[in-house]
């Protein structure tokens, strides 16, 4: 899942308007929104890639930190989307609610499942 997050982040950097439009609708075509989408993409590459690398190295403490960061980011994405849901496309709200909600739960559960150092 962490590798999928990193790949999604790369997609946000490569096609920020396309991803943003799916999430927030027509304003997603804005150059300004593209700047923020690329920033979110970089965040997801760092969190996903960092967790994957830590897991490959067997560094459970570092993996927990990256997974906790993933969970926090997803909860904030979810909360922000739900707070603005009246002004967002229904499909974007549903997709973000599902993806961010499931991702937050999986990341938090994965972090909790790793052994303490």
Buried (B, 14 or more C-beta within 10 A) or exposed (E): BBEEBBBBBBBBBEBBBBBBBBBBBEBBEBEEBBEBBBEBBBBBBBBBBBBBBBBEEEBBEBBBBBBBBBBBBBBEBBEEBBEEBEEBBEEBBEBBBEBBBEBBEBBBEBBEEBEEE
